[in-house]
Amino acid sequence: MKKIQILSILLILFVVMVAGCTSDSSDDWSSNKTYSGMGVSFVYPGTWTDQSNDPVLVDTFGESGVAVGKDNEIFGFVVVDVGVLSETEKDELINDLIETYKTELSLTTQKDLMVDGVSAKLLSAPNPTEGIYTNVAFWIKNDDLYITVYTSEDSATETFERILNTFKTT
């Protein structure tokens, strides 16, 4: 049952993030902001604002999701308590997520990376949906599944990876 709930959240998260992106801009790292809440912290461009009060995001996430961004760039995440899992169960869950993203959303596996000291998977859309590229990264740490999404009009993942490099559990 928990796996179905997680997969449902993933699909809703993808649709919401794509719908939330509207116009053209570029990120600006000349100043930075730090998000700190929900047991995590991360740094993002100083020109971005909190998008978590967007009515579409509030309807979808309630209090369990966070989004920051500007115009065509949005970074969001949700944390799902998956309980105590064996290493085999964690691997199975990650593999199920990869297959779901590949099958349902046509994302492709881009690479493995480290986020907050643990192995994470980065998947990307090879083609834009409605002019927006989607990148998703996810990992399990301390019995929580972290699902992060970055959408933009640019297929590059530098901004996404830069944010993920600062992502820490607190």
KATA-V178238 format. One record per pair of residues at least 24 apart in sequence whose ideal C-beta (glycine too) atoms are under 10 Angstrom apart, sorted by the first residue. I is the first residue (numbers start at 0). J is the second residue. If there is no record, write none. Layout:
I,J / I,J
//
This chain:
1,79 / 1,80 / 1,81 / 1,82 / 1,84 / 1,92 / 1,144 / 2,81 / 2,91 / 2,92 / 2,95 / 2,96 / 2,99 / 4,79 / 4,81 / 5,77 / 5,79 / 5,81 / 5,92 / 5,95 / 5,96 / 5,99 / 5,137 / 5,144 / 5,146 / 6,92 / 6,95 / 6,96 / 6,98 / 6,99 / 6,100 / 6,103 / 8,59 / 8,60 / 8,63 / 8,64 / 8,77 / 8,79 / 8,144 / 8,146 / 9,77 / 9,79 / 9,96 / 9,99 / 9,100 / 9,103 / 9,104 / 9,135 / 9,137 / 9,144 / 9,146 / 9,148 / 10,99 / 10,100 / 10,103 / 10,104 / 11,58 / 11,59 / 11,60 / 11,64 / 11,77 / 12,56 / 12,59 / 12,60 / 12,64 / 12,66 / 12,75 / 12,76 / 12,77 / 12,133 / 12,135 / 12,146 / 12,147 / 12,148 / 13,100 / 13,103 / 13,104 / 13,106 / 13,124 / 13,128 / 13,133 / 13,135 / 13,146 / 13,148 / 13,150 / 14,55 / 14,59 / 14,104 / 14,128 / 15,53 / 15,55 / 15,56 / 15,58 / 15,59 / 15,60 / 15,64 / 15,66 / 15,73 / 15,75 / 15,148 / 15,150 / 16,50 / 16,55 / 16,56 / 16,59 / 16,64 / 16,66 / 16,68 / 16,73 / 16,74 / 16,75 / 16,131 / 16,133 / 16,134 / 16,135 / 16,148 / 16,149 / 16,150 / 17,73 / 17,104 / 17,124 / 17,127 / 17,128 / 17,129 / 17,130 / 17,131 / 17,132 / 17,133 / 17,148 / 17,150 / 18,53 / 18,55 / 18,56 / 18,59 / 18,129 / 18,131 / 18,150 / 19,50 / 19,53 / 19,55 / 19,56 / 19,59 / 19,66 / 19,68 / 19,71 / 19,73 / 19,75 / 19,131 / 19,148 / 19,150 / 20,68 / 20,70 / 20,71 / 20,72 / 20,73 / 20,128 / 20,129 / 20,130 / 20,131 / 20,132 / 20,133 / 20,150 / 20,151 / 20,152 / 21,70 / 21,71 / 21,73 / 21,130 / 21,131 / 21,152 / 22,69 / 22,70 / 22,71 / 22,152 / 23,70 / 23,71 / 23,72 / 23,130 / 23,151 / 23,152 / 23,153 / 24,68 / 24,69 / 24,70 / 24,71 / 24,72 / 24,151 / 24,152 / 25,69 / 25,70 / 25,71 / 25,72 / 25,151 / 25,152 / 25,153 / 25,158 / 26,68 / 26,69 / 26,70 / 26,71 / 26,72 / 26,74 / 26,151 / 26,153 / 26,157 / 26,158 / 26,161 / 26,162 / 27,69 / 28,158 / 28,161 / 31,161 / 31,165 / 32,67 / 33,165 / 34,65 / 34,67 / 34,74 / 34,76 / 34,162 / 34,165 / 34,166 / 35,167 / 35,169 / 36,65 / 36,169 / 37,62 / 37,63 / 37,64 / 37,65 / 37,76 / 37,77 / 37,78 / 37,168 / 37,169 / 38,78 / 38,141 / 38,143 / 38,145 / 38,167 / 38,168 / 38,169 / 39,65 / 39,76 / 39,78 / 39,115 / 39,140 / 39,143 / 39,145 / 39,147 / 39,166 / 39,167 / 39,168 / 39,169 / 40,115 / 40,165 / 40,166 / 40,167 / 40,168 / 40,169 / 41,65 / 41,67 / 41,74 / 41,76 / 41,114 / 41,115 / 41,147 / 41,161 / 41,162 / 41,163 / 41,164 / 41,165 / 41,166 / 41,167 / 42,161 / 42,162 / 42,164 / 42,165 / 42,166 / 42,167 / 43,67 / 43,68 / 43,69 / 43,72 / 43,74 / 43,158 / 43,161 / 43,162 / 43,165 / 44,68 / 44,69 / 44,72 / 44,74 / 44,158 / 44,161 / 44,162 / 45,69 / 46,70 / 46,72 / 47,72 / 47,73 / 47,74 / 47,158 / 47,162 / 50,74 / 50,75 / 51,75 / 64,146 / 64,148 / 65,147 / 66,148 / 66,150 / 67,162 / 68,149 / 68,150 / 68,151 / 68,158 / 70,151 / 70,152 / 71,130 / 71,131 / 71,132 / 71,150 / 71,151 / 71,152 / 71,153 / 72,131 / 72,149 / 72,150 / 72,151 / 72,152 / 72,153 / 72,158 / 72,159 / 73,131 / 73,148 / 73,149 / 73,150 / 73,151 / 74,134 / 74,147 / 74,148 / 74,149 / 74,150 / 74,151 / 74,158 / 74,159 / 74,162 / 74,163 / 74,166 / 75,146 / 75,147 / 75,148 / 75,149 / 75,150 / 76,136 / 76,137 / 76,145 / 76,146 / 76,147 / 76,148 / 76,149 / 76,162 / 76,163 / 76,166 / 77,137 / 77,144 / 77,145 / 77,146 / 77,147 / 77,148 / 78,140 / 78,141 / 78,143 / 78,144 / 78,145 / 78,146 / 78,147 / 78,168 / 79,137 / 79,139 / 79,142 / 79,143 / 79,144 / 79,145 / 79,146 / 80,141 / 80,142 / 80,143 / 80,144 / 81,139 / 81,142 / 81,143 / 81,144 / 82,142 / 82,143 / 83,142 / 84,139 / 84,142 / 84,144 / 86,139 / 88,139 / 89,117 / 89,118 / 89,138 / 89,139 / 89,140 / 89,142 / 89,144 / 90,139 / 92,137 / 92,139 / 92,144 / 93,118 / 93,119 / 93,120 / 93,137 / 93,138 / 93,139 / 93,144 / 94,120 / 96,120 / 96,122 / 96,135 / 96,137 / 96,139 / 96,144 / 96,146 / 97,122 / 97,135 / 97,137 / 100,124 / 100,133 / 100,135 / 100,137 / 104,128 / 104,133 / 104,135 / 105,133 / 106,133 / 106,134 / 106,135 / 109,134 / 109,135 / 109,136 / 109,156 / 110,136 / 110,156 / 110,160 / 111,138 / 112,136 / 112,138 / 112,156 / 112,160 / 112,163 / 112,164 / 113,138 / 113,163 / 113,164 / 114,138 / 114,140 / 114,145 / 114,147 / 114,160 / 114,162 / 114,163 / 114,164 / 114,165 / 114,166 / 114,167 / 114,168 / 115,140 / 115,141 / 115,145 / 115,163 / 115,164 / 115,165 / 115,166 / 115,167 / 115,168 / 116,140 / 116,167 / 116,168 / 117,141 / 117,145 / 117,168 / 119,145 / 119,147 / 119,163 / 119,166 / 121,147 / 121,149 / 121,156 / 121,159 / 121,160 / 121,163 / 123,149 / 123,154 / 123,155 / 123,156 / 123,159 / 124,150 / 124,154 / 125,154 / 126,154 / 127,151 / 127,152 / 127,153 / 127,154 / 132,156 / 132,159 / 134,158 / 134,159 / 134,160 / 134,163 / 135,159 / 136,160 / 136,162 / 136,163 / 136,166 / 138,163 / 138,166 / 140,168 / 141,168 / 143,168
//
